[in-house]
Amino acid sequence: MEMKYHGKEWTVEEDALAFLTDAGLVGRLTMYQQERWPKGGDSVSELEHKLSECTWWLIVLAERMNIDICDALQIFLTKTEKQLVD
């Protein structure tokens, strides 16, 4: 899409902003799902889509910044578990 509409690939910064936009939409869809924000339509499928899209964006961002997201997640989970036990 980026090539079609802009003639070049987005920068990492633009990808990060796209992720943040989608994360904000997750917030709104969550509020609707919890009956705290009015919205029409099929919010469950939209929320599922946006949650999945945010996960995809995080993977893309990690790859573009040369971060092994699987290793980073494992380190984070190990550290967090240790903090919860201590």
C-alpha positions in Angstrom: 0.0 0.0 0.0 2.8 2.4 0.9 4.4 2.0 -2.6 1.0 2.4 -4.3 -0.1 5.5 -2.5 3.2 7.2 -1.6 5.8 5.8 -4.0 8.1 4.6 -1.2 8.1 2.5 1.9 7.2 4.1 5.2 10.0 5.0 7.6 10.2 3.2 10.9 8.8 6.3 12.6 5.8 6.3 10.3 5.3 2.6 11.1 5.4 3.4 14.8 2.8 6.1 14.4 0.6 3.7 12.4 0.9 1.3 15.4 0.0 4.0 17.8 -3.1 4.9 15.8 -4.2 1.3 15.8 -3.5 1.0 19.5 -5.7 4.0 20.1 -8.5 2.3 18.1 -8.1 -0.8 20.4 -8.8 1.5 23.3 -12.0 2.9 21.8 -13.2 -0.6 20.7 -12.4 -1.9 24.2 -14.5 1.0 25.7 -17.3 0.0 23.4 -17.0 -3.7 24.2 -17.2 -2.7 27.9 -20.2 -0.5 27.2 -18.4 2.7 28.1 -18.4 4.2 24.6 -21.2 4.3 22.1 -20.5 2.8 18.7 -22.4 0.9 16.1 -21.3 -2.1 14.0 -19.6 -5.4 14.8 -17.2 -4.3 17.5 -16.1 -7.8 18.4 -14.7 -8.6 14.9 -13.2 -5.0 14.7 -11.6 -5.5 18.1 -10.2 -8.9 17.1 -8.9 -7.4 13.9 -7.2 -4.4 15.6 -5.7 -6.5 18.4 -4.2 -8.8 15.7 -3.1 -5.8 13.6 -1.3 -4.3 16.7 0.5 -7.6 17.3 1.6 -7.6 13.6 2.8 -4.0 13.9 5.0 -4.9 16.9 6.5 -7.7 14.9 7.2 -5.4 11.9 8.7 -2.7 14.1 10.9 -5.2 15.9 12.2 -6.6 12.6 12.8 -3.2 11.1 14.8 -2.2 14.3 16.8 -5.5 14.3 15.2 -6.7 17.5 14.4 -10.4 18.0 10.9 -10.0 19.4 10.8 -13.6 20.6 14.0 -13.2 22.6 12.9 -9.8 23.9 9.6 -11.2 25.0 11.2 -14.2 26.7 13.6 -11.9 28.6 10.7 -9.6 29.6 8.6 -12.5 30.9 11.4 -14.1 32.8 12.3 -10.8 34.5 8.7 -10.1 35.3 8.1 -13.5 36.7 11.1 -13.1 38.9 9.9 -9.8 40.2 6.5 -11.3 41.0 8.1 -14.1 43.0 10.5 -11.9 44.9 
